Amino acid sequence: MRIFARFVPALAAAILAALPAVAAAQQTDATSVDAAILDILLQRGLIDQAQYEELLELAREKTADSRNEIDLIEGRLARLRAPDVQTSGGQSGKLLFKSPDGKWSMGFKGRIQVRASDANSTDDTQDGINFSVPRARLGFEGTAGAENVKYRLEIDANTQKNLTNPATNGSVTLKQGYIDWGFENGLALLLGQTEFPFGREALTSTANISFAERSIVFANFEPEYEPLVMLHGTANGGIFEFQAAVANGEGATKDNTAGSSNDGLRKGVRFVWNPLGPMKLEGPAFQTYDSGGTLLSFGIDAMQNDDSTGVNTETPNSNTTSIDYEAQLMTGPLAVLAELIHRTEDVHNAPNDEDANGHVVQVGYLVTPKWEIVGRRAKVNFDASADQTQMGVGVNYYVDRQNGKWQVEWNNLVQQGSAPNTKTVSLQYQVIF
């Protein structure tokens, strides 16, 4: 830079004299002022071409360093304005942490149900009052590296909700744990544990049902959570739904039974038509109460389980085939749910098949946005076991819809033969956070 020091006086005069006549500066990575000065020096013969190139390269380096410093400062300011982890939510079940680009996210959701019940049975050994935490669940869900890659993890830590003798502990179990890959054509592939796609009652979360527990039809026919692989999707904006799955067939968290005579998998498909628009799986008619509109849903589910070891099966080690017809109506404050299930069991080394049928009808009416009255009748007919009939009525008070609700209900289970009949009164409160 000693060249600049030598020619400073002459440089100033030369710049003032030459500015009107100087052509546009050469297009360089240096600043326009640096380039103009070097152009003038070169034109006045104060520097030669080699010196010009050397000084121009120094100016370029200086400009690049300045730009890097500016980029670094701007990047730090941007991070202060938009931190690596952003939060949104502020409402029950909607707390979400996410990266600025939206590729990574984690939402938190939990639920606690507390219950007091009084059972009066024709079998005195099954009488009694019980206090319980039927469900205490904590879940995490979000996207993993891309918007089309979703995950979910849900753990349940509950107490024993049924009377037993001797008394038993509750359990900590995995309810849902899966990764779900979405494709551009609207389909998605899920691998992990979630609800097997059979039965509308089974697929409706116990957080959203109008009774504290699902009916005896669910208990005898619908598998709920199982480790599986499932292809699923919607079409026409949710007018059509499709699910096809293959599962271990042994129940929640269980592996497939080893052995060539017991290793049958559970397979199933489900098709749903929502002619008036998508319908959320829910008991009360919150989706139509405010608008006074109507929603309809019709579905057909089919399921086969070879070499069943006893889950949703009357006789273990049989091949079972089940078909379910499901329907739900919501219109204004009224909600109606109906299911009809038929199951055939091919019992190994038995001369005849064993059939079972079950149906449930449930009606709920929102008297106000806070109060709902609900009734249910369910019946199951078996070939080799005692038939069952269940009647129930309830009153629900929604403090904050499903996020906080009181449920008071009476249920009567009648069983044929020597099996005991039981009447139960229960009070339950649910909070979703």
C-alpha positions in Angstrom: 0.0 0.0 0.0 3.1 2.3 -0.1 2.1 3.2 -3.7 -1.0 5.0 -2.3 1.1 6.9 0.2 3.5 8.1 -2.5 0.9 9.5 -4.8 -1.8 10.8 -2.3 -1.4 14.5 -3.3 -1.4 13.8 -7.0 -4.1 11.3 -6.7 -6.6 13.8 -5.2 -6.0 16.3 -8.0 -6.2 13.6 -10.7 -9.5 12.3 -9.4 -11.1 15.7 -9.4 -9.9 16.5 -12.9 -10.8 13.1 -14.4 -14.2 12.4 -12.8 -16.3 14.0 -15.6 -14.5 12.1 -18.3 -14.0 8.7 -16.6 -15.8 5.8 -18.3 -17.9 3.4 -16.2 -15.8 1.4 -13.8 -14.9 -2.2 -14.8 -17.3 -4.8 -13.4 -15.5 -6.3 -10.5 -16.1 -7.8 -7.2 -14.5 -4.8 -5.5 -16.5 -1.7 -4.4 -17.3 0.9 -7.1 -15.2 3.5 -5.3 -12.1 1.3 -5.2 -12.6 0.3 -8.9 -13.0 4.0 -9.9 -9.8 5.1 -8.1 -7.8 2.3 -9.7 -9.2 3.2 -13.2 -8.1 6.8 -12.8 -4.6 5.8 -11.6 -4.2 3.5 -14.5 -5.4 6.2 -17.0 -3.1 8.8 -15.6 -0.1 6.5 -15.8 0.4 6.6 -12.1 0.3 2.8 -11.9 1.0 0.2 -14.6 -1.2 -2.8 -15.5 0.6 -5.2 -13.1 0.2 -2.8 -10.2 -3.5 -2.3 -11.2 -4.2 -6.0 -11.1 -2.4 -6.4 -7.8 -4.3 -3.5 -6.2 -7.6 -4.7 -7.7 -7.1 -8.2 -6.2 -6.4 -6.6 -2.8 -9.6 -4.6 -3.1 -11.6 -7.7 -4.0 -10.3 -9.5 -0.9 -11.2 -6.6 1.3 -14.7 -6.5 -0.2 -15.1 -10.2 0.3 -14.0 -10.0 4.0 -16.5 -7.2 4.5 -19.3 -9.1 2.9 -18.5 -12.2 5.1 -18.7 -10.0 8.2 -22.0 -8.6 7.1 -23.4 -12.0 6.4 -22.3 -13.3 9.8 -23.9 -10.3 11.6 -27.1 -10.7 9.6 -27.2 -14.4 10.3 -26.8 -13.8 14.0 -29.5 -11.1 13.9 -31.8 -13.6 12.0 -31.3 -16.2 14.7 -32.2 -13.8 17.4 -35.3 -12.9 15.5 -36.2 -16.6 14.7 -34.6 -19.0 17.2 -33.8 -22.6 16.2 -36.9 -23.8 18.2 -40.2 -22.0 17.7 -43.3 -22.6 19.8 -46.9 -22.3 19.1 -50.1 -23.4 20.8 -51.4 -22.0 24.0 -54.5 -24.3 24.0 -55.1 -27.7 25.3 -53.4 -30.4 23.2 -51.9 -27.9 20.8 -48.4 -27.1 22.3 -45.9 -27.5 19.4 -42.2 -27.0 19.1 -40.7 -26.7 15.6 -37.7 -25.7 13.6 -37.8 -22.6 11.5 -37.9 -24.6 8.3 -40.8 -26.7 9.5 -39.0 -30.0 8.9 -38.7 -31.0 12.5 -41.5 -30.6 15.1 -42.8 -32.1 18.3 -46.2 -31.6 19.8 -47.2 -32.6 23.3 -50.5 -33.9 24.3 -51.7 -35.7 27.4 -54.9 -37.0 29.1 -56.0 -38.1 32.5 -59.3 -39.8 33.4 -60.3 -40.3 37.0 -63.2 -42.5 37.9 -65.4 -43.7 40.8 -67.7 -46.6 40.2 -70.0 -48.9 42.1 -70.7 -52.4 40.8 -73.7 -54.5 41.9 -73.5 -58.0 40.6 -75.5 -61.2 41.0 -72.2 -62.7 41.9 -71.4 -61.2 45.3 -67.7 -61.7 44.7 -67.8 -59.0 41.9 -69.6 -56.3 44.0 -67.8 -53.3 45.3 -66.8 -49.6 45.0 -63.6 -48.8 43.1 -61.6 -45.6 42.5 -59.3 -45.6 39.5 -57.3 -43.7 36.9 -58.4 -45.6 33.8 -56.1 -43.7 31.5 -53.1 -41.4 32.2 -51.5 -40.8 28.8 -48.7 -38.7 27.5 -48.1 -38.4 23.8 -45.6 -36.8 21.4 -46.1 -36.4 17.7 -44.7 -34.3 14.8 -42.6 -34.4 11.7 -39.1 -36.0 11.4 -36.9 -34.2 8.9 -39.6 -33.7 6.3 -43.2 -32.6 6.3 -44.3 -36.0 4.8 -42.5 -38.1 7.5 -44.7 -38.1 10.7 -44.3 -39.9 14.0 -46.3 -40.5 17.1 -45.5 -42.0 20.6 -48.1 -42.4 23.3 -47.6 -44.1 26.7 -50.3 -45.0 29.2 -49.7 -45.3 32.9 -53.0 -46.3 34.6 -54.4 -48.0 37.7 -56.6 -51.1 37.6 -60.1 -49.9 36.5 -61.9 -53.2 37.2 -62.6 -54.9 40.5 -60.3 -57.9 41.1 -59.7 -60.3 43.9 -56.9 -60.1 44.9 -56.4 -56.4 44.1 -53.9 -55.9 41.3 -51.6 -53.1 40.1 -52.0 -50.9 37.1 -49.5 -50.9 34.2 -47.3 -48.8 32.0 -47.8 -49.7 28.4 -47.2 -48.5 24.9 -50.4 -47.5 23.1 -49.0 -45.9 19.9 -45.6 -45.7 18.5 -45.2 -45.4 14.7 -43.6 -43.6 11.7 -45.9 -42.6 8.9 -44.5 -41.8 5.4 -46.7 -39.8 3.1 -46.5 -39.9 -0.7 -47.5 -37.3 -3.3 -50.4 -39.4 -4.5 -52.2 -39.0 -1.1 -51.3 -42.4 0.2 -49.2 -43.0 3.3 -47.3 -46.1 4.7 -47.3 -46.5 8.5 -45.1 -48.9 10.4 -45.3 -49.4 14.2 -48.1 -49.8 16.6 -51.5 -48.1 16.3 -55.2 -49.0 16.0 -55.9 -51.9 13.6 -58.4 -50.6 11.0 -61.5 -52.5 12.1 -64.5 -51.1 14.0 -65.6 -47.5 14.3 -65.8 -47.8 18.1 -62.2 -49.1 18.2 -60.9 -46.3 16.0 -62.7 -43.5 18.0 -60.3 -42.4 20.7 -61.6 -43.0 24.3 -61.0 -39.2 24.7 -63.8 -38.5 22.3 -66.5 -41.1 23.1 -69.7 -40.2 24.9 -69.5 -43.1 27.4 -66.6 -43.7 29.7 -65.9 -47.1 28.0 -66.7 -48.6 24.6 -69.4 -51.2 24.3 -69.3 -55.0 24.7 -69.3 -55.2 20.8 -65.9 -53.6 20.8 -64.6 -55.8 23.7 -65.5 -59.0 21.8 -64.8 -58.2 18.2 -62.5 -55.2 17.7 -58.7 -55.6 18.3 -57.7 -51.9 18.8 -53.9 -51.4 19.2 -51.4 -53.9 17.5 -47.9 -53.8 15.9 -48.6 -53.6 12.2 -47.8 -52.2 8.7 -50.6 -50.2 7.1 -51.3 -48.4 3.8 -53.8 -45.7 4.2 -55.1 -42.5 2.5 -58.0 -40.3 1.6 -59.4 -39.1 -1.7 -61.7 -36.2 -2.9 -60.8 -34.1 0.1 -61.7 -36.7 2.7 -64.9 -38.0 1.0 -63.3 -41.4 0.7 -61.0 -43.1 3.2 -59.0 -46.3 2.8 -56.9 -48.5 5.1 -55.2 -51.9 4.6 -53.1 -53.5 7.3 -51.2 -56.6 8.3 -50.6 -57.1 12.1 -49.1 -59.7 14.4 -52.6 -60.5 15.5 -51.8 -61.1 19.2 -52.8 -57.8 20.8 -51.0 -54.6 21.9 -47.2 -54.7 22.2 -47.1 -58.5 21.5 -44.9 -60.2 18.9 -46.3 -62.9 16.5 -46.5 -66.3 18.2 -43.7 -68.6 17.1 -44.4 -71.9 15.4 -45.8 -72.9 12.1 -49.2 -73.8 13.5 -49.6 -70.6 15.5 -48.0 -67.9 13.4 -51.0 -66.5 11.6 -51.2 -62.8 11.0 -54.1 -60.5 11.2 -55.1 -58.9 7.9 -57.8 -56.3 7.3 -59.1 -53.6 5.0 -61.5 -50.7 5.6 -63.4 -48.5 3.2 -65.3 -45.4 4.3 -67.6 -43.0 2.4 -68.4 -39.6 3.8 -70.9 -38.2 1.2 -71.4 -34.8 2.9 -67.8 -34.1 3.8 -65.1 -35.5 6.1 -66.3 -36.5 9.6 -64.1 -36.7 12.6 -64.4 -39.8 14.7 -66.2 -38.5 17.7 -69.2 -39.3 19.9 -71.1 -36.0 20.5 -72.3 -33.9 17.6 -69.9 -31.0 18.2 -69.1 -30.9 14.4 -72.7 -30.0 13.4 -74.1 -28.3 16.6 -73.0 -24.8 15.7 -73.8 -24.9 12.0 -77.0 -27.0 12.2 -75.6 -29.0 9.3 -75.5 -32.7 8.6 -72.6 -35.2 8.3 -72.9 -38.9 7.2 -70.4 -41.7 7.2 -70.7 -45.3 6.0 -68.0 -47.9 6.2 -67.3 -51.6 5.6 -64.4 -53.4 7.3 -63.1 -56.9 6.8 -60.6 -58.8 8.9 -59.0 -62.2 8.9 -56.8 -63.8 11.5 -55.3 -67.3 11.0 -54.3 -69.5 13.9 -55.7 -66.9 16.4 -54.4 -67.5 20.0 -57.5 -65.9 21.5 -57.7 -62.2 20.9 -61.1 -61.2 19.5 -61.8 -64.9 19.1 -64.3 -67.2 20.9 -62.2 -70.3 20.5 -58.3 -70.1 20.4 -56.3 -71.6 17.6 -59.0 -71.0 15.0 -59.1 -69.2 11.7 -61.5 -66.2 12.0 -63.1 -64.0 9.4 -65.0 -60.9 10.5 -67.0 -58.2 8.6 -68.2 -55.0 10.1 -70.9 -52.6 8.7 -70.5 -49.2 10.4 -72.5 -45.9 10.1 -72.6 -42.6 11.9 -74.9 -39.6 11.5 -74.5 -36.1 12.9 -77.2 -33.5 12.3 -77.4 -30.4 14.4 -77.3 -31.5 18.1 -78.1 -35.2 17.3 -75.5 -38.0 16.9 -76.2 -41.6 16.0 -73.7 -44.4 15.8 -74.4 -48.0 14.6 -72.3 -51.1 14.0 -73.1 -54.6 12.9 -70.4 -57.3 13.1 -70.5 -60.9 12.0 -67.6 -63.3 12.7 -67.0 -66.9 11.5 -64.5 -69.2 13.2 -63.0 -72.2 11.5 -62.0 -74.2 14.6 -59.2 -76.7 14.0 -60.3 -80.3 14.2 -63.9 -79.4 14.8 -66.8 -80.6 12.6 -68.6 -77.2 12.6 -67.8 -73.5 12.4 -68.6 -71.2 15.3 -70.4 -68.0 14.5 -70.8 -64.8 16.5 -72.8 -61.6 15.9 -72.8 -58.3 17.6 -74.5 -54.9 17.1 -74.5 -51.6 18.9 -76.7 -48.5 18.5 -75.8 -45.3 20.4 -77.8 -42.0 20.3 -76.6 -38.7 21.8 -78.2 -35.3 22.0 -76.6 -32.0 22.9 -79.3 -30.2 24.9 -76.9 -27.3 25.1 -73.3 -26.9 24.0 -72.4 -28.0 27.6 -75.0 -30.8 28.3 -75.4 -34.1 26.5 -77.7 -37.0 27.2 -76.7 -40.3 25.7 -78.1 -43.9 25.5 -76.7 -47.1 24.1 -77.8 -50.7 23.5 -75.4 -53.4 22.5 -75.9 -57.2 22.1 -73.6 -60.1 21.3 -74.7 -63.6 20.3 -72.2 -66.5 20.5 -72.4 -70.2 19.5 -70.2 -71.5 22.4 -70.4 -68.7 25.1 -73.0 -66.9 27.0 -74.9 -64.2 25.0 -74.6 -60.7 26.4 -76.8 -57.6 26.3 -75.7 -54.2 27.5 -77.9 -51.2 28.2 -76.6 -47.8 29.2 -77.7 -44.2 29.8 -75.5 -41.2 30.7 -75.4 -37.5 31.2 -72.3 -35.5 30.2 -71.2 -32.0 31.1 -68.6 -30.5 28.8 -66.6 -27.9 30.7 -64.4 -27.3 27.7 -65.7 -29.8 25.2 -63.5 -32.9 25.3 -60.7 -31.0 27.1 -62.6 -31.1 30.3 -65.8 -33.2 30.8 -67.8 -34.8 33.5 -69.5 -38.2 32.7 -72.2 -39.8 34.9 -73.7 -43.1 33.6 -75.5 -46.2 34.5 -74.8 -49.5 32.7 -76.5 -52.9 32.9 -74.8 -56.1 31.6 -77.1 -59.1 31.3 -75.5 -62.5 30.5 -77.3 -65.7 29.8 -76.8 -68.9 31.7 -74.8 -69.0 34.9 -72.7 -65.9 33.9 -73.3 -63.0 36.4 -75.3 -59.9 35.6 -73.9 -56.6 36.7 -75.2 -53.1 37.1 -72.6 -50.3 37.4 -72.9 -46.6 38.3 -69.8 -44.5 37.5 -68.6 -40.9 37.7 -65.7 -39.8 35.6 -63.8 -36.6 34.9 -61.4 -36.1 32.0 -58.8 -33.5 31.3 -56.8 -33.1 28.1 -53.6 -31.0 28.3 
